[in-house]
Amino acid sequence: MSVVIHRVDKSFKEFRALKQVDLRLDSGELFGVIGPDGAGKSTLFRIIASLLAPDSGRCEVNGFNVVRDYREVRRLIGYMPGRFSLYMDLSVEENLNFYARVFGTSVRANYELIREVYRHIEPFKKRLAKRLSGGMKQKLALSCALIHRPQVLVLDEPTTGVDAVSRGEFWELLESIRQEGITILVSTPYMDEAERCDRVALMQKGRVLDVADPSEIGKGDMLPIYALRSNREVYPFLKRIRKLEGCRSAWLFGDELHVTLKAPQHASAFRKEIAGWEDDSLKWVPISPSIEDRFMWLMTEAGEAGTAPGSMNENNSLSEDYKYT
């Protein structure tokens, strides 16, 4: 095992950020953690990077305890926090050289490892970090996290706030990094990114709800799920459809509603009811549950539906736009 997390708890005064978290990452795995803001992802990642101590439980990286053996852990870990944290008044190459020296190595010694990442920003190596675009800052931060050739790379929402093209490029880079045998742990609010991982953990309110292969996490014992689509706006129908007998839950996913029924026999009644609504472009179609449907299902099963984090927005990421009741 590369990373072992066993029954980890962490609180900040009265706020319990992590609750009995259990996770195991295999060596060479690309492991994703998804969940809304406040789910506990950053707290968990800071514990793994030995920047926070758990209140209870155990966390180990390649057999080293993150509290007792924090010096060894920091040599093994490459950590990229959610906010850009390099030196703004240093140039690209100055930042990279600095981090290389901190770990007792050099850019030349590990250039082959970072080459695919660094080549995108190398033409701008004299530019100050504060003058870089979001995508370029992202690649500089990743280069600095890799420069000492870590065994485990920990990336806290590395693509948040970055344009779609840069997001795609970044994940291609992660695939090439994994070929070097590096274990990658990455958090993301984007469901399309989560689907590129070997396994994903779904987190909500400090708990891990499920861990599975992304292709399997949408399967299981879910009740029938349908999509309500329209050529117009579907949100006005959200409260209306929730009031129908047989509706277990309904959420806004981008420009359509995803509706879970209490039992399959309710489907025909729903279809008949919707056919009489004022929008003649409405379509009621059965769908296969996706990873985001599974996430919302698990929160409902855990009794969290009344305080769920929000809808899936047009970027296919967890938003704070709507509360579910």
C-alpha positions in Angstrom: 0.0 0.0 0.0 1.2 3.5 -0.8 -1.1 5.5 1.5 -3.1 4.1 4.4 -5.7 6.2 6.3 -7.4 4.4 9.2 -10.3 5.9 11.2 -8.9 9.5 11.0 -10.8 12.2 12.8 -10.0 16.0 12.8 -11.9 18.9 14.4 -11.4 22.6 14.5 -13.0 23.7 17.7 -16.7 22.7 17.4 -16.4 21.9 13.7 -15.7 18.2 12.9 -14.0 18.3 9.6 -13.2 14.5 9.2 -15.2 11.7 10.7 -13.6 8.2 10.9 -12.1 8.3 7.4 -10.7 5.1 6.0 -8.9 5.0 2.7 -6.2 2.9 1.1 -4.2 3.8 -2.0 -2.3 1.3 -4.1 1.2 2.1 -5.4 1.0 3.7 -8.9 -2.7 4.4 -8.6 -4.4 7.5 -9.8 -7.0 8.1 -7.0 -9.6 10.8 -7.1 -11.5 12.4 -4.2 -14.7 14.3 -5.1 -17.1 16.3 -3.1 -18.3 19.8 -2.5 -16.6 22.6 -0.6 -16.6 21.7 3.1 -16.5 18.0 2.5 -13.1 17.6 4.2 -10.9 17.1 1.1 -8.3 19.8 1.8 -8.1 18.8 5.5 -7.5 15.2 4.6 -4.9 16.1 2.0 -3.0 18.4 4.5 -2.9 15.5 7.0 -1.5 13.1 4.3 1.1 15.8 3.5 2.0 16.0 7.3 0.9 19.6 7.5 -1.8 18.8 10.0 -2.0 16.1 12.7 -5.1 14.0 13.0 -6.9 14.2 16.4 -7.2 10.4 16.3 -6.6 7.6 13.8 -3.6 6.7 11.8 -2.2 8.0 8.4 0.9 6.4 6.8 2.7 7.1 3.5 4.8 4.1 2.3 4.9 2.8 5.9 5.9 6.1 7.5 3.6 7.7 10.0 2.7 11.3 9.1 3.1 12.6 12.7 6.0 10.6 14.0 7.9 10.3 10.7 7.0 13.6 9.1 10.5 14.3 7.8 10.5 11.1 5.8 6.9 11.7 4.7 7.8 15.1 3.3 10.6 13.7 1.2 8.2 11.1 -0.3 5.4 13.6 -0.9 4.9 16.2 -3.7 2.1 18.5 -2.5 0.2 21.1 -4.6 -2.3 23.0 -2.5 -5.6 24.3 -3.8 -4.3 27.9 -3.8 -1.2 29.0 -5.8 1.4 29.3 -3.1 4.7 29.8 -4.9 6.7 33.0 -4.6 5.1 35.7 -6.7 8.2 37.9 -6.9 10.4 35.1 -8.1 10.6 34.1 -11.8 9.5 30.7 -13.1 13.1 29.3 -13.0 13.9 30.9 -9.7 10.9 29.2 -8.1 11.9 25.8 -9.6 15.5 26.1 -8.6 14.5 27.1 -5.1 12.3 24.1 -4.5 14.9 21.8 -6.1 17.6 23.1 -3.6 15.1 22.7 -0.6 15.0 18.9 -1.4 18.7 18.7 -2.1 18.5 18.1 -5.8 18.7 20.2 -9.0 16.5 20.9 -12.0 19.1 19.2 -14.2 19.0 16.0 -12.2 15.2 15.5 -12.6 14.5 17.4 -15.7 13.3 14.4 -17.6 10.6 13.8 -15.0 9.2 17.4 -15.3 10.0 17.9 -19.0 6.5 17.3 -20.3 5.0 19.7 -17.7 7.8 22.3 -17.8 8.1 22.6 -21.6 4.9 24.5 -21.7 6.3 27.3 -19.5 10.0 27.1 -20.1 9.8 29.8 -22.9 8.7 32.1 -20.0 11.2 31.0 -17.4 12.3 34.6 -16.8 8.7 35.8 -16.2 7.7 36.5 -12.6 5.2 34.0 -11.2 2.7 36.8 -10.5 2.6 37.6 -14.3 1.6 34.0 -15.3 -1.9 33.0 -16.4 -3.9 30.5 -14.3 -2.9 27.6 -16.5 0.8 28.5 -16.4 0.8 28.9 -12.7 -0.8 25.5 -12.5 2.0 23.9 -14.5 4.7 25.8 -12.5 3.2 24.5 -9.2 3.1 21.0 -10.6 6.7 21.2 -11.8 7.8 22.4 -8.3 5.9 19.5 -6.6 7.6 17.0 -8.9 11.2 18.4 -8.9 12.4 16.1 -6.1 10.8 13.0 -7.8 8.3 12.1 -5.1 6.7 8.7 -4.7 3.3 10.2 -3.9 1.8 13.3 -5.6 -1.0 15.0 -3.7 -3.0 17.6 -5.7 -5.8 19.6 -4.0 -8.3 20.7 -6.7 -5.4 21.6 -9.2 -7.7 22.6 -12.0 -10.2 24.8 -10.2 -10.5 28.1 -11.9 -8.6 27.0 -15.0 -10.0 27.0 -18.5 -11.3 23.8 -20.1 -8.3 23.5 -22.5 -5.8 23.8 -19.6 -7.8 21.3 -17.6 -7.5 18.7 -20.4 -3.8 19.3 -20.8 -3.3 18.9 -17.1 -4.9 15.5 -17.0 -2.9 14.3 -19.9 0.2 15.3 -18.0 -1.0 13.4 -15.0 -1.3 10.3 -17.2 2.3 10.7 -18.3 3.5 11.2 -14.7 1.7 8.0 -13.6 3.8 6.1 -16.1 6.8 7.0 -14.0 5.3 4.8 -11.2 4.2 7.8 -9.0 1.0 7.4 -7.0 -1.3 10.3 -7.6 -4.0 11.5 -5.2 -6.1 14.3 -6.6 -9.3 16.1 -5.5 -11.7 17.6 -8.0 -15.2 19.1 -8.2 -15.4 18.1 -11.8 -17.1 14.8 -12.6 -15.5 14.3 -16.0 -12.1 14.5 -14.3 -13.2 12.0 -11.6 -14.0 9.5 -14.4 -10.4 9.5 -15.5 -9.2 8.1 -12.2 -8.6 4.4 -11.4 -10.8 4.7 -8.3 -12.7 7.6 -6.6 -13.8 8.3 -3.1 -17.0 10.3 -2.6 -16.8 12.7 0.4 -19.5 14.7 2.1 -19.4 16.5 5.5 -16.2 14.8 6.6 -17.2 11.3 5.7 -16.3 8.9 2.9 -19.6 7.7 1.4 -18.2 5.3 -1.1 -15.0 4.1 -2.9 -15.1 2.5 -6.3 -14.0 2.4 -9.9 -15.7 5.4 -11.6 -17.3 3.0 -14.2 -18.9 1.0 -11.3 -19.8 3.8 -8.9 -22.9 4.7 -10.8 -24.2 1.1 -10.5 -25.8 -0.8 -7.6 -29.1 -0.7 -5.8 -30.3 2.7 -7.0 -34.0 3.1 -7.7 -35.2 4.0 -11.2 -33.9 7.4 -12.4 -35.3 9.6 -15.2 -34.3 12.9 -16.9 -36.8 15.7 -17.5 -35.6 17.7 -20.5 -36.9 20.7 -22.3 -36.1 23.2 -25.1 -36.8 25.8 -22.5 -35.8 26.2 -18.8 -36.6 23.2 -16.7 -35.8 24.7 -13.2 -39.4 26.0 -12.8 -40.6 22.4 -12.8 -38.3 21.3 -9.9 -40.6 22.0 -7.0 -43.6 20.8 -9.0 -42.1 17.4 -9.8 -40.9 16.9 -6.2 -44.6 17.2 -5.0 -45.7 14.3 -7.2 -46.5 11.0 -5.4 -43.7 8.5 -6.1 -40.9 11.1 -6.3 -38.1 10.2 -4.0 -35.7 13.0 -5.1 -35.2 15.5 -7.9 -32.1 17.6 -8.6 -31.0 20.0 -11.2 -28.2 18.6 -13.3 -27.0 21.3 -15.8 -30.0 22.0 -18.0 -32.1 19.0 -17.0 -33.7 17.5 -14.0 -32.7 14.1 -12.7 -35.6 12.4 -10.9 -35.4 9.2 -8.8 -38.6 7.3 -8.3 -39.7 5.4 -5.2 -40.7 2.4 -7.4 -40.7 1.5 -11.1 -44.5 1.5 -11.3 -44.6 5.3 -10.8 -43.0 5.9 -14.2 -46.1 5.8 -16.3 -48.0 8.1 -13.9 -45.2 10.6 -14.1 -45.2 10.5 -17.9 -49.0 11.1 -18.0 -48.8 14.0 -15.5 -45.9 15.7 -17.3 -47.7 15.3 -20.7 -50.3 17.7 -19.4 -47.9 20.5 -18.3 -47.7 23.7 -20.2 -44.4 23.0 -21.9 -45.0 20.8 -24.9 -41.2 20.3 -25.5 -40.8 18.4 -22.2 -39.3 14.9 -22.5 -39.4 12.2 -19.8 -36.7 9.6 -20.5 -35.1 6.8 -18.5 -31.3 7.2 -18.0 -28.4 5.2 -16.6 -27.2 6.7 -13.3 -23.9 8.6 -13.7 -21.2 9.1 -11.0 -22.9 12.4 -10.0 -26.3 10.7 -9.6 -24.6 8.1 -7.4 -23.1 10.8 -5.3 -26.5 12.4 -4.7 -28.1 9.0 -4.1 -25.5 8.2 -1.4 -26.1 11.5 0.3 -29.8 10.8 0.4 -29.2 7.3 1.7 -26.9 8.7 4.4 -29.7 11.1 5.5 -27.9 14.1 4.1 -30.5 15.2 1.4 -31.9 18.1 3.5 -28.5 19.7 3.6 -27.0 18.6 0.3 -24.4 20.8 -1.2 -26.1 21.8 -4.4 -26.7 21.0 -8.0 -24.5 19.9 -10.9 -23.9 23.0 -12.9 -23.2 23.5 -16.6 -19.5 22.7 -16.1 -20.5 19.2 -14.7 -19.1 20.2 -11.3 -20.6 20.5 -7.9 -22.2 23.9 -7.4 -23.8 25.8 -4.5 -26.6 27.1 -6.6 -29.5 25.1 -5.2 -30.3 23.4 -2.0 -32.2 20.1 -2.0 -35.1 19.4 0.3 
